[in-house]
Amino acid sequence: YKGTFGDPSGRAFGFGFATSTFGYVGGGYYYGNHIKFYNDFWRFEPVSATYTPRQYLGGMAMQNTGAFGIGDKGFMVAGGRSGEMAGQETWAYLPATNTWQKSPNAENSNEASAVFT
């Protein structure tokens, strides 16, 4: 753990991944004396130990996701915007353009394989 980002209240069930250069973290929710869902996304810069806000994938807060990095891309799979929607969205993050690309779900292997190239 280094540096701070977002709301100091804390969060659970967010997502994170690392590319060849930076770490990334976002989403999730806080469940304390109130419930707060997060729709933010941050890049961690290891040399300066700072977090920089980046483009969130849009819409409501994402939670209960799996995420990973391959080379210079990040991927978020098997996530949902609520418990009922878990596993219904797949996204690719492109750091070079600071954009998210909604991708076909992994259940369709022919379409999903194109996402990882």
MODELLER restraints for C-alpha pairs under 7 A, 6 or more apart:
rsr = mdl.restraints
at = mdl.atoms
rsr.add(forms.Gaussian(group=physical.xy_distance, feature=features.Distance(at['CA:2:A'], at['CA:49:A']), mean=5.83, stdev=0.5))
rsr.add(forms.Gaussian(group=physical.xy_distance, feature=features.Distance(at['CA:3:A'], at['CA:49:A']), mean=5.59, stdev=0.5))
rsr.add(forms.Gaussian(group=physical.xy_distance, feature=features.Distance(at['CA:3:A'], at['CA:50:A']), mean=5.63, stdev=0.5))
rsr.add(forms.Gaussian(group=physical.xy_distance, feature=features.Distance(at['CA:4:A'], at['CA:51:A']), mean=6.92, stdev=0.5))
rsr.add(forms.Gaussian(group=physical.xy_distance, feature=features.Distance(at['CA:5:A'], at['CA:51:A']), mean=5.95, stdev=0.5))
rsr.add(forms.Gaussian(group=physical.xy_distance, feature=features.Distance(at['CA:10:A'], at['CA:30:A']), mean=6.13, stdev=0.5))
rsr.add(forms.Gaussian(group=physical.xy_distance, feature=features.Distance(at['CA:11:A'], at['CA:28:A']), mean=6.12, stdev=0.5))
rsr.add(forms.Gaussian(group=physical.xy_distance, feature=features.Distance(at['CA:11:A'], at['CA:29:A']), mean=5.07, stdev=0.5))
rsr.add(forms.Gaussian(group=physical.xy_distance, feature=features.Distance(at['CA:11:A'], at['CA:30:A']), mean=4.45, stdev=0.5))
rsr.add(forms.Gaussian(group=physical.xy_distance, feature=features.Distance(at['CA:12:A'], at['CA:28:A']), mean=5.48, stdev=0.5))
rsr.add(forms.Gaussian(group=physical.xy_distance, feature=features.Distance(at['CA:12:A'], at['CA:29:A']), mean=5.41, stdev=0.5))
rsr.add(forms.Gaussian(group=physical.xy_distance, feature=features.Distance(at['CA:12:A'], at['CA:30:A']), mean=6.05, stdev=0.5))
rsr.add(forms.Gaussian(group=physical.xy_distance, feature=features.Distance(at['CA:13:A'], at['CA:28:A']), mean=4.70, stdev=0.5))
rsr.add(forms.Gaussian(group=physical.xy_distance, feature=features.Distance(at['CA:13:A'], at['CA:29:A']), mean=6.55, stdev=0.5))
rsr.add(forms.Gaussian(group=physical.xy_distance, feature=features.Distance(at['CA:13:A'], at['CA:63:A']), mean=5.54, stdev=0.5))
rsr.add(forms.Gaussian(group=physical.xy_distance, feature=features.Distance(at['CA:13:A'], at['CA:64:A']), mean=5.25, stdev=0.5))
rsr.add(forms.Gaussian(group=physical.xy_distance, feature=features.Distance(at['CA:14:A'], at['CA:26:A']), mean=5.66, stdev=0.5))
rsr.add(forms.Gaussian(group=physical.xy_distance, feature=features.Distance(at['CA:14:A'], at['CA:27:A']), mean=4.61, stdev=0.5))
rsr.add(forms.Gaussian(group=physical.xy_distance, feature=features.Distance(at['CA:14:A'], at['CA:28:A']), mean=3.62, stdev=0.5))
rsr.add(forms.Gaussian(group=physical.xy_distance, feature=features.Distance(at['CA:14:A'], at['CA:29:A']), mean=6.97, stdev=0.5))
rsr.add(forms.Gaussian(group=physical.xy_distance, feature=features.Distance(at['CA:14:A'], at['CA:63:A']), mean=5.53, stdev=0.5))
rsr.add(forms.Gaussian(group=physical.xy_distance, feature=features.Distance(at['CA:14:A'], at['CA:64:A']), mean=6.70, stdev=0.5))
rsr.add(forms.Gaussian(group=physical.xy_distance, feature=features.Distance(at['CA:15:A'], at['CA:25:A']), mean=5.68, stdev=0.5))
rsr.add(forms.Gaussian(group=physical.xy_distance, feature=features.Distance(at['CA:15:A'], at['CA:26:A']), mean=5.58, stdev=0.5))
rsr.add(forms.Gaussian(group=physical.xy_distance, feature=features.Distance(at['CA:15:A'], at['CA:27:A']), mean=6.19, stdev=0.5))
rsr.add(forms.Gaussian(group=physical.xy_distance, feature=features.Distance(at['CA:15:A'], at['CA:65:A']), mean=6.02, stdev=0.5))
rsr.add(forms.Gaussian(group=physical.xy_distance, feature=features.Distance(at['CA:15:A'], at['CA:66:A']), mean=6.63, stdev=0.5))
rsr.add(forms.Gaussian(group=physical.xy_distance, feature=features.Distance(at['CA:15:A'], at['CA:67:A']), mean=6.11, stdev=0.5))
rsr.add(forms.Gaussian(group=physical.xy_distance, feature=features.Distance(at['CA:16:A'], at['CA:24:A']), mean=5.36, stdev=0.5))
rsr.add(forms.Gaussian(group=physical.xy_distance, feature=features.Distance(at['CA:16:A'], at['CA:25:A']), mean=4.17, stdev=0.5))
rsr.add(forms.Gaussian(group=physical.xy_distance, feature=features.Distance(at['CA:16:A'], at['CA:26:A']), mean=6.51, stdev=0.5))
rsr.add(forms.Gaussian(group=physical.xy_distance, feature=features.Distance(at['CA:16:A'], at['CA:67:A']), mean=5.99, stdev=0.5))
rsr.add(forms.Gaussian(group=physical.xy_distance, feature=features.Distance(at['CA:17:A'], at['CA:23:A']), mean=5.96, stdev=0.5))
rsr.add(forms.Gaussian(group=physical.xy_distance, feature=features.Distance(at['CA:17:A'], at['CA:24:A']), mean=5.40, stdev=0.5))
rsr.add(forms.Gaussian(group=physical.xy_distance, feature=features.Distance(at['CA:17:A'], at['CA:25:A']), mean=6.70, stdev=0.5))
rsr.add(forms.Gaussian(group=physical.xy_distance, feature=features.Distance(at['CA:17:A'], at['CA:67:A']), mean=5.73, stdev=0.5))
rsr.add(forms.Gaussian(group=physical.xy_distance, feature=features.Distance(at['CA:17:A'], at['CA:68:A']), mean=4.72, stdev=0.5))
rsr.add(forms.Gaussian(group=physical.xy_distance, feature=features.Distance(at['CA:17:A'], at['CA:69:A']), mean=5.44, stdev=0.5))
rsr.add(forms.Gaussian(group=physical.xy_distance, feature=features.Distance(at['CA:17:A'], at['CA:74:A']), mean=6.53, stdev=0.5))
rsr.add(forms.Gaussian(group=physical.xy_distance, feature=features.Distance(at['CA:18:A'], at['CA:24:A']), mean=5.97, stdev=0.5))
rsr.add(forms.Gaussian(group=physical.xy_distance, feature=features.Distance(at['CA:18:A'], at['CA:68:A']), mean=6.75, stdev=0.5))
rsr.add(forms.Gaussian(group=physical.xy_distance, feature=features.Distance(at['CA:18:A'], at['CA:69:A']), mean=5.18, stdev=0.5))
rsr.add(forms.Gaussian(group=physical.xy_distance, feature=features.Distance(at['CA:19:A'], at['CA:69:A']), mean=5.03, stdev=0.5))
rsr.add(forms.Gaussian(group=physical.xy_distance, feature=features.Distance(at['CA:19:A'], at['CA:70:A']), mean=6.25, stdev=0.5))
rsr.add(forms.Gaussian(group=physical.xy_distance, feature=features.Distance(at['CA:19:A'], at['CA:71:A']), mean=5.60, stdev=0.5))
rsr.add(forms.Gaussian(group=physical.xy_distance, feature=features.Distance(at['CA:19:A'], at['CA:72:A']), mean=5.11, stdev=0.5))
rsr.add(forms.Gaussian(group=physical.xy_distance, feature=features.Distance(at['CA:19:A'], at['CA:73:A']), mean=6.14, stdev=0.5))
rsr.add(forms.Gaussian(group=physical.xy_distance, feature=features.Distance(at['CA:19:A'], at['CA:74:A']), mean=6.47, stdev=0.5))
rsr.add(forms.Gaussian(group=physical.xy_distance, feature=features.Distance(at['CA:20:A'], at['CA:71:A']), mean=5.35, stdev=0.5))
rsr.add(forms.Gaussian(group=physical.xy_distance, feature=features.Distance(at['CA:20:A'], at['CA:72:A']), mean=5.70, stdev=0.5))
rsr.add(forms.Gaussian(group=physical.xy_distance, feature=features.Distance(at['CA:22:A'], at['CA:43:A']), mean=6.57, stdev=0.5))
rsr.add(forms.Gaussian(group=physical.xy_distance, feature=features.Distance(at['CA:22:A'], at['CA:44:A']), mean=5.81, stdev=0.5))
rsr.add(forms.Gaussian(group=physical.xy_distance, feature=features.Distance(at['CA:22:A'], at['CA:45:A']), mean=5.75, stdev=0.5))
rsr.add(forms.Gaussian(group=physical.xy_distance, feature=features.Distance(at['CA:22:A'], at['CA:46:A']), mean=6.97, stdev=0.5))
rsr.add(forms.Gaussian(group=physical.xy_distance, feature=features.Distance(at['CA:23:A'], at['CA:43:A']), mean=5.80, stdev=0.5))
rsr.add(forms.Gaussian(group=physical.xy_distance, feature=features.Distance(at['CA:23:A'], at['CA:44:A']), mean=4.87, stdev=0.5))
rsr.add(forms.Gaussian(group=physical.xy_distance, feature=features.Distance(at['CA:23:A'], at['CA:45:A']), mean=6.97, stdev=0.5))
rsr.add(forms.Gaussian(group=physical.xy_distance, feature=features.Distance(at['CA:24:A'], at['CA:42:A']), mean=5.54, stdev=0.5))
rsr.add(forms.Gaussian(group=physical.xy_distance, feature=features.Distance(at['CA:24:A'], at['CA:43:A']), mean=4.55, stdev=0.5))
rsr.add(forms.Gaussian(group=physical.xy_distance, feature=features.Distance(at['CA:24:A'], at['CA:44:A']), mean=5.79, stdev=0.5))
rsr.add(forms.Gaussian(group=physical.xy_distance, feature=features.Distance(at['CA:25:A'], at['CA:41:A']), mean=5.78, stdev=0.5))
rsr.add(forms.Gaussian(group=physical.xy_distance, feature=features.Distance(at['CA:25:A'], at['CA:42:A']), mean=5.36, stdev=0.5))
rsr.add(forms.Gaussian(group=physical.xy_distance, feature=features.Distance(at['CA:25:A'], at['CA:43:A']), mean=6.75, stdev=0.5))
rsr.add(forms.Gaussian(group=physical.xy_distance, feature=features.Distance(at['CA:26:A'], at['CA:40:A']), mean=5.33, stdev=0.5))
rsr.add(forms.Gaussian(group=physical.xy_distance, feature=features.Distance(at['CA:26:A'], at['CA:41:A']), mean=4.12, stdev=0.5))
rsr.add(forms.Gaussian(group=physical.xy_distance, feature=features.Distance(at['CA:26:A'], at['CA:42:A']), mean=6.06, stdev=0.5))
rsr.add(forms.Gaussian(group=physical.xy_distance, feature=features.Distance(at['CA:27:A'], at['CA:38:A']), mean=4.92, stdev=0.5))
rsr.add(forms.Gaussian(group=physical.xy_distance, feature=features.Distance(at['CA:27:A'], at['CA:39:A']), mean=5.11, stdev=0.5))
rsr.add(forms.Gaussian(group=physical.xy_distance, feature=features.Distance(at['CA:27:A'], at['CA:40:A']), mean=5.64, stdev=0.5))
rsr.add(forms.Gaussian(group=physical.xy_distance, feature=features.Distance(at['CA:27:A'], at['CA:41:A']), mean=6.62, stdev=0.5))
rsr.add(forms.Gaussian(group=physical.xy_distance, feature=features.Distance(at['CA:27:A'], at['CA:61:A']), mean=5.69, stdev=0.5))
rsr.add(forms.Gaussian(group=physical.xy_distance, feature=features.Distance(at['CA:27:A'], at['CA:62:A']), mean=5.15, stdev=0.5))
rsr.add(forms.Gaussian(group=physical.xy_distance, feature=features.Distance(at['CA:27:A'], at['CA:63:A']), mean=5.98, stdev=0.5))
rsr.add(forms.Gaussian(group=physical.xy_distance, feature=features.Distance(at['CA:28:A'], at['CA:37:A']), mean=6.16, stdev=0.5))
rsr.add(forms.Gaussian(group=physical.xy_distance, feature=features.Distance(at['CA:28:A'], at['CA:38:A']), mean=5.50, stdev=0.5))
rsr.add(forms.Gaussian(group=physical.xy_distance, feature=features.Distance(at['CA:28:A'], at['CA:61:A']), mean=6.67, stdev=0.5))
rsr.add(forms.Gaussian(group=physical.xy_distance, feature=features.Distance(at['CA:28:A'], at['CA:62:A']), mean=6.06, stdev=0.5))
rsr.add(forms.Gaussian(group=physical.xy_distance, feature=features.Distance(at['CA:28:A'], at['CA:63:A']), mean=4.66, stdev=0.5))
rsr.add(forms.Gaussian(group=physical.xy_distance, feature=features.Distance(at['CA:29:A'], at['CA:36:A']), mean=5.51, stdev=0.5))
rsr.add(forms.Gaussian(group=physical.xy_distance, feature=features.Distance(at['CA:29:A'], at['CA:37:A']), mean=4.22, stdev=0.5))
rsr.add(forms.Gaussian(group=physical.xy_distance, feature=features.Distance(at['CA:29:A'], at['CA:38:A']), mean=5.50, stdev=0.5))
rsr.add(forms.Gaussian(group=physical.xy_distance, feature=features.Distance(at['CA:30:A'], at['CA:36:A']), mean=5.10, stdev=0.5))
rsr.add(forms.Gaussian(group=physical.xy_distance, feature=features.Distance(at['CA:30:A'], at['CA:37:A']), mean=6.43, stdev=0.5))
rsr.add(forms.Gaussian(group=physical.xy_distance, feature=features.Distance(at['CA:37:A'], at['CA:61:A']), mean=5.67, stdev=0.5))
rsr.add(forms.Gaussian(group=physical.xy_distance, feature=features.Distance(at['CA:38:A'], at['CA:61:A']), mean=5.10, stdev=0.5))
rsr.add(forms.Gaussian(group=physical.xy_distance, feature=features.Distance(at['CA:39:A'], at['CA:56:A']), mean=6.62, stdev=0.5))
rsr.add(forms.Gaussian(group=physical.xy_distance, feature=features.Distance(at['CA:39:A'], at['CA:60:A']), mean=6.15, stdev=0.5))
rsr.add(forms.Gaussian(group=physical.xy_distance, feature=features.Distance(at['CA:39:A'], at['CA:61:A']), mean=4.23, stdev=0.5))
rsr.add(forms.Gaussian(group=physical.xy_distance, feature=features.Distance(at['CA:39:A'], at['CA:62:A']), mean=6.67, stdev=0.5))
rsr.add(forms.Gaussian(group=physical.xy_distance, feature=features.Distance(at['CA:40:A'], at['CA:56:A']), mean=5.54, stdev=0.5))
rsr.add(forms.Gaussian(group=physical.xy_distance, feature=features.Distance(at['CA:41:A'], at['CA:53:A']), mean=5.99, stdev=0.5))
rsr.add(forms.Gaussian(group=physical.xy_distance, feature=features.Distance(at['CA:41:A'], at['CA:54:A']), mean=5.51, stdev=0.5))
rsr.add(forms.Gaussian(group=physical.xy_distance, feature=features.Distance(at['CA:41:A'], at['CA:55:A']), mean=6.52, stdev=0.5))
rsr.add(forms.Gaussian(group=physical.xy_distance, feature=features.Distance(at['CA:41:A'], at['CA:56:A']), mean=5.25, stdev=0.5))
rsr.add(forms.Gaussian(group=physical.xy_distance, feature=features.Distance(at['CA:42:A'], at['CA:51:A']), mean=5.87, stdev=0.5))
rsr.add(forms.Gaussian(group=physical.xy_distance, feature=features.Distance(at['CA:42:A'], at['CA:52:A']), mean=5.41, stdev=0.5))
rsr.add(forms.Gaussian(group=physical.xy_distance, feature=features.Distance(at['CA:42:A'], at['CA:53:A']), mean=4.50, stdev=0.5))
rsr.add(forms.Gaussian(group=physical.xy_distance, feature=features.Distance(at['CA:42:A'], at['CA:54:A']), mean=5.34, stdev=0.5))
rsr.add(forms.Gaussian(group=physical.xy_distance, feature=features.Distance(at['CA:43:A'], at['CA:51:A']), mean=5.37, stdev=0.5))
rsr.add(forms.Gaussian(group=physical.xy_distance, feature=features.Distance(at['CA:43:A'], at['CA:52:A']), mean=5.16, stdev=0.5))
rsr.add(forms.Gaussian(group=physical.xy_distance, feature=features.Distance(at['CA:43:A'], at['CA:53:A']), mean=6.38, stdev=0.5))
rsr.add(forms.Gaussian(group=physical.xy_distance, feature=features.Distance(at['CA:43:A'], at['CA:54:A']), mean=6.48, stdev=0.5))
rsr.add(forms.Gaussian(group=physical.xy_distance, feature=features.Distance(at['CA:44:A'], at['CA:50:A']), mean=5.78, stdev=0.5))
rsr.add(forms.Gaussian(group=physical.xy_distance, feature=features.Distance(at['CA:44:A'], at['CA:51:A']), mean=4.55, stdev=0.5))
rsr.add(forms.Gaussian(group=physical.xy_distance, feature=features.Distance(at['CA:44:A'], at['CA:52:A']), mean=6.62, stdev=0.5))
rsr.add(forms.Gaussian(group=physical.xy_distance, feature=features.Distance(at['CA:45:A'], at['CA:51:A']), mean=6.32, stdev=0.5))
rsr.add(forms.Gaussian(group=physical.xy_distance, feature=features.Distance(at['CA:54:A'], at['CA:98:A']), mean=6.75, stdev=0.5))
rsr.add(forms.Gaussian(group=physical.xy_distance, feature=features.Distance(at['CA:55:A'], at['CA:98:A']), mean=6.07, stdev=0.5))
rsr.add(forms.Gaussian(group=physical.xy_distance, feature=features.Distance(at['CA:55:A'], at['CA:99:A']), mean=6.45, stdev=0.5))
rsr.add(forms.Gaussian(group=physical.xy_distance, feature=features.Distance(at['CA:57:A'], at['CA:100:A']), mean=5.51, stdev=0.5))
rsr.add(forms.Gaussian(group=physical.xy_distance, feature=features.Distance(at['CA:60:A'], at['CA:81:A']), mean=6.39, stdev=0.5))
rsr.add(forms.Gaussian(group=physical.xy_distance, feature=features.Distance(at['CA:61:A'], at['CA:81:A']), mean=5.96, stdev=0.5))
rsr.add(forms.Gaussian(group=physical.xy_distance, feature=features.Distance(at['CA:62:A'], at['CA:79:A']), mean=6.74, stdev=0.5))
rsr.add(forms.Gaussian(group=physical.xy_distance, feature=features.Distance(at['CA:62:A'], at['CA:80:A']), mean=5.73, stdev=0.5))
rsr.add(forms.Gaussian(group=physical.xy_distance, feature=features.Distance(at['CA:62:A'], at['CA:81:A']), mean=4.79, stdev=0.5))
rsr.add(forms.Gaussian(group=physical.xy_distance, feature=features.Distance(at['CA:63:A'], at['CA:79:A']), mean=6.14, stdev=0.5))
rsr.add(forms.Gaussian(group=physical.xy_distance, feature=features.Distance(at['CA:63:A'], at['CA:80:A']), mean=5.87, stdev=0.5))
rsr.add(forms.Gaussian(group=physical.xy_distance, feature=features.Distance(at['CA:63:A'], at['CA:81:A']), mean=6.12, stdev=0.5))
rsr.add(forms.Gaussian(group=physical.xy_distance, feature=features.Distance(at['CA:64:A'], at['CA:79:A']), mean=5.46, stdev=0.5))
rsr.add(forms.Gaussian(group=physical.xy_distance, feature=features.Distance(at['CA:64:A'], at['CA:80:A']), mean=6.56, stdev=0.5))
rsr.add(forms.Gaussian(group=physical.xy_distance, feature=features.Distance(at['CA:65:A'], at['CA:76:A']), mean=6.64, stdev=0.5))
rsr.add(forms.Gaussian(group=physical.xy_distance, feature=features.Distance(at['CA:65:A'], at['CA:77:A']), mean=6.16, stdev=0.5))
rsr.add(forms.Gaussian(group=physical.xy_distance, feature=features.Distance(at['CA:65:A'], at['CA:78:A']), mean=5.45, stdev=0.5))
rsr.add(forms.Gaussian(group=physical.xy_distance, feature=features.Distance(at['CA:65:A'], at['CA:79:A']), mean=3.79, stdev=0.5))
rsr.add(forms.Gaussian(group=physical.xy_distance, feature=features.Distance(at['CA:65:A'], at['CA:80:A']), mean=6.79, stdev=0.5))
rsr.add(forms.Gaussian(group=physical.xy_distance, feature=features.Distance(at['CA:66:A'], at['CA:76:A']), mean=5.76, stdev=0.5))
rsr.add(forms.Gaussian(group=physical.xy_distance, feature=features.Distance(at['CA:66:A'], at['CA:77:A']), mean=5.30, stdev=0.5))
rsr.add(forms.Gaussian(group=physical.xy_distance, feature=features.Distance(at['CA:66:A'], at['CA:78:A']), mean=5.86, stdev=0.5))
rsr.add(forms.Gaussian(group=physical.xy_distance, feature=features.Distance(at['CA:66:A'], at['CA:79:A']), mean=6.43, stdev=0.5))
rsr.add(forms.Gaussian(group=physical.xy_distance, feature=features.Distance(at['CA:67:A'], at['CA:75:A']), mean=5.45, stdev=0.5))
rsr.add(forms.Gaussian(group=physical.xy_distance, feature=features.Distance(at['CA:67:A'], at['CA:76:A']), mean=4.22, stdev=0.5))
rsr.add(forms.Gaussian(group=physical.xy_distance, feature=features.Distance(at['CA:67:A'], at['CA:77:A']), mean=6.02, stdev=0.5))
rsr.add(forms.Gaussian(group=physical.xy_distance, feature=features.Distance(at['CA:68:A'], at['CA:74:A']), mean=5.87, stdev=0.5))
rsr.add(forms.Gaussian(group=physical.xy_distance, feature=features.Distance(at['CA:68:A'], at['CA:75:A']), mean=5.40, stdev=0.5))
rsr.add(forms.Gaussian(group=physical.xy_distance, feature=features.Distance(at['CA:68:A'], at['CA:76:A']), mean=6.65, stdev=0.5))
rsr.add(forms.Gaussian(group=physical.xy_distance, feature=features.Distance(at['CA:69:A'], at['CA:75:A']), mean=6.00, stdev=0.5))
rsr.add(forms.Gaussian(group=physical.xy_distance, feature=features.Distance(at['CA:73:A'], at['CA:93:A']), mean=5.88, stdev=0.5))
rsr.add(forms.Gaussian(group=physical.xy_distance, feature=features.Distance(at['CA:73:A'], at['CA:94:A']), mean=5.42, stdev=0.5))
rsr.add(forms.Gaussian(group=physical.xy_distance, feature=features.Distance(at['CA:73:A'], at['CA:95:A']), mean=6.60, stdev=0.5))
rsr.add(forms.Gaussian(group=physical.xy_distance, feature=features.Distance(at['CA:74:A'], at['CA:92:A']), mean=5.78, stdev=0.5))
rsr.add(forms.Gaussian(group=physical.xy_distance, feature=features.Distance(at['CA:74:A'], at['CA:93:A']), mean=4.91, stdev=0.5))
rsr.add(forms.Gaussian(group=physical.xy_distance, feature=features.Distance(at['CA:74:A'], at['CA:94:A']), mean=6.82, stdev=0.5))
rsr.add(forms.Gaussian(group=physical.xy_distance, feature=features.Distance(at['CA:75:A'], at['CA:91:A']), mean=5.81, stdev=0.5))
rsr.add(forms.Gaussian(group=physical.xy_distance, feature=features.Distance(at['CA:75:A'], at['CA:92:A']), mean=4.52, stdev=0.5))
rsr.add(forms.Gaussian(group=physical.xy_distance, feature=features.Distance(at['CA:75:A'], at['CA:93:A']), mean=6.05, stdev=0.5))
rsr.add(forms.Gaussian(group=physical.xy_distance, feature=features.Distance(at['CA:76:A'], at['CA:90:A']), mean=5.84, stdev=0.5))
rsr.add(forms.Gaussian(group=physical.xy_distance, feature=features.Distance(at['CA:76:A'], at['CA:91:A']), mean=5.20, stdev=0.5))
rsr.add(forms.Gaussian(group=physical.xy_distance, feature=features.Distance(at['CA:76:A'], at['CA:92:A']), mean=6.40, stdev=0.5))
rsr.add(forms.Gaussian(group=physical.xy_distance, feature=features.Distance(at['CA:77:A'], at['CA:89:A']), mean=6.39, stdev=0.5))
rsr.add(forms.Gaussian(group=physical.xy_distance, feature=features.Distance(at['CA:77:A'], at['CA:90:A']), mean=4.55, stdev=0.5))
rsr.add(forms.Gaussian(group=physical.xy_distance, feature=features.Distance(at['CA:77:A'], at['CA:91:A']), mean=6.47, stdev=0.5))
rsr.add(forms.Gaussian(group=physical.xy_distance, feature=features.Distance(at['CA:78:A'], at['CA:86:A']), mean=6.25, stdev=0.5))
rsr.add(forms.Gaussian(group=physical.xy_distance, feature=features.Distance(at['CA:78:A'], at['CA:87:A']), mean=3.72, stdev=0.5))
rsr.add(forms.Gaussian(group=physical.xy_distance, feature=features.Distance(at['CA:78:A'], at['CA:88:A']), mean=6.35, stdev=0.5))
rsr.add(forms.Gaussian(group=physical.xy_distance, feature=features.Distance(at['CA:78:A'], at['CA:89:A']), mean=6.25, stdev=0.5))
rsr.add(forms.Gaussian(group=physical.xy_distance, feature=features.Distance(at['CA:78:A'], at['CA:90:A']), mean=6.58, stdev=0.5))
rsr.add(forms.Gaussian(group=physical.xy_distance, feature=features.Distance(at['CA:79:A'], at['CA:86:A']), mean=5.11, stdev=0.5))
rsr.add(forms.Gaussian(group=physical.xy_distance, feature=features.Distance(at['CA:79:A'], at['CA:87:A']), mean=4.95, stdev=0.5))
rsr.add(forms.Gaussian(group=physical.xy_distance, feature=features.Distance(at['CA:79:A'], at['CA:88:A']), mean=6.62, stdev=0.5))
rsr.add(forms.Gaussian(group=physical.xy_distance, feature=features.Distance(at['CA:79:A'], at['CA:89:A']), mean=5.90, stdev=0.5))
rsr.add(forms.Gaussian(group=physical.xy_distance, feature=features.Distance(at['CA:80:A'], at['CA:86:A']), mean=4.04, stdev=0.5))
rsr.add(forms.Gaussian(group=physical.xy_distance, feature=features.Distance(at['CA:80:A'], at['CA:87:A']), mean=5.91, stdev=0.5))
rsr.add(forms.Gaussian(group=physical.xy_distance, feature=features.Distance(at['CA:80:A'], at['CA:88:A']), mean=6.20, stdev=0.5))
rsr.add(forms.Gaussian(group=physical.xy_distance, feature=features.Distance(at['CA:80:A'], at['CA:89:A']), mean=6.28, stdev=0.5))
rsr.add(forms.Gaussian(group=physical.xy_distance, feature=features.Distance(at['CA:88:A'], at['CA:105:A']), mean=6.68, stdev=0.5))
rsr.add(forms.Gaussian(group=physical.xy_distance, feature=features.Distance(at['CA:89:A'], at['CA:105:A']), mean=6.11, stdev=0.5))
rsr.add(forms.Gaussian(group=physical.xy_distance, feature=features.Distance(at['CA:90:A'], at['CA:102:A']), mean=6.16, stdev=0.5))
rsr.add(forms.Gaussian(group=physical.xy_distance, feature=features.Distance(at['CA:90:A'], at['CA:103:A']), mean=5.33, stdev=0.5))
rsr.add(forms.Gaussian(group=physical.xy_distance, feature=features.Distance(at['CA:90:A'], at['CA:104:A']), mean=6.41, stdev=0.5))
rsr.add(forms.Gaussian(group=physical.xy_distance, feature=features.Distance(at['CA:90:A'], at['CA:105:A']), mean=5.47, stdev=0.5))
rsr.add(forms.Gaussian(group=physical.xy_distance, feature=features.Distance(at['CA:91:A'], at['CA:100:A']), mean=6.53, stdev=0.5))
rsr.add(forms.Gaussian(group=physical.xy_distance, feature=features.Distance(at['CA:91:A'], at['CA:101:A']), mean=5.63, stdev=0.5))
rsr.add(forms.Gaussian(group=physical.xy_distance, feature=features.Distance(at['CA:91:A'], at['CA:102:A']), mean=4.62, stdev=0.5))
rsr.add(forms.Gaussian(group=physical.xy_distance, feature=features.Distance(at['CA:91:A'], at['CA:103:A']), mean=5.40, stdev=0.5))
rsr.add(forms.Gaussian(group=physical.xy_distance, feature=features.Distance(at['CA:92:A'], at['CA:100:A']), mean=5.63, stdev=0.5))
rsr.add(forms.Gaussian(group=physical.xy_distance, feature=features.Distance(at['CA:92:A'], at['CA:101:A']), mean=5.15, stdev=0.5))
rsr.add(forms.Gaussian(group=physical.xy_distance, feature=features.Distance(at['CA:92:A'], at['CA:102:A']), mean=6.56, stdev=0.5))
rsr.add(forms.Gaussian(group=physical.xy_distance, feature=features.Distance(at['CA:92:A'], at['CA:103:A']), mean=6.91, stdev=0.5))
rsr.add(forms.Gaussian(group=physical.xy_distance, feature=features.Distance(at['CA:93:A'], at['CA:99:A']), mean=5.94, stdev=0.5))
rsr.add(forms.Gaussian(group=physical.xy_distance, feature=features.Distance(at['CA:93:A'], at['CA:100:A']), mean=4.54, stdev=0.5))
rsr.add(forms.Gaussian(group=physical.xy_distance, feature=features.Distance(at['CA:93:A'], at['CA:101:A']), mean=6.42, stdev=0.5))
rsr.add(forms.Gaussian(group=physical.xy_distance, feature=features.Distance(at['CA:94:A'], at['CA:100:A']), mean=6.24, stdev=0.5))
rsr.add(forms.Gaussian(group=physical.xy_distance, feature=features.Distance(at['CA:103:A'], at['CA:115:A']), mean=6.47, stdev=0.5))
rsr.add(forms.Gaussian(group=physical.xy_distance, feature=features.Distance(at['CA:104:A'], at['CA:111:A']), mean=5.96, stdev=0.5))
rsr.add(forms.Gaussian(group=physical.xy_distance, feature=features.Distance(at['CA:104:A'], at['CA:112:A']), mean=5.44, stdev=0.5))
rsr.add(forms.Gaussian(group=physical.xy_distance, feature=features.Distance(at['CA:105:A'], at['CA:112:A']), mean=6.12, stdev=0.5))
rsr.add(forms.Gaussian(group=physical.xy_distance, feature=features.Distance(at['CA:106:A'], at['CA:112:A']), mean=5.16, stdev=0.5))
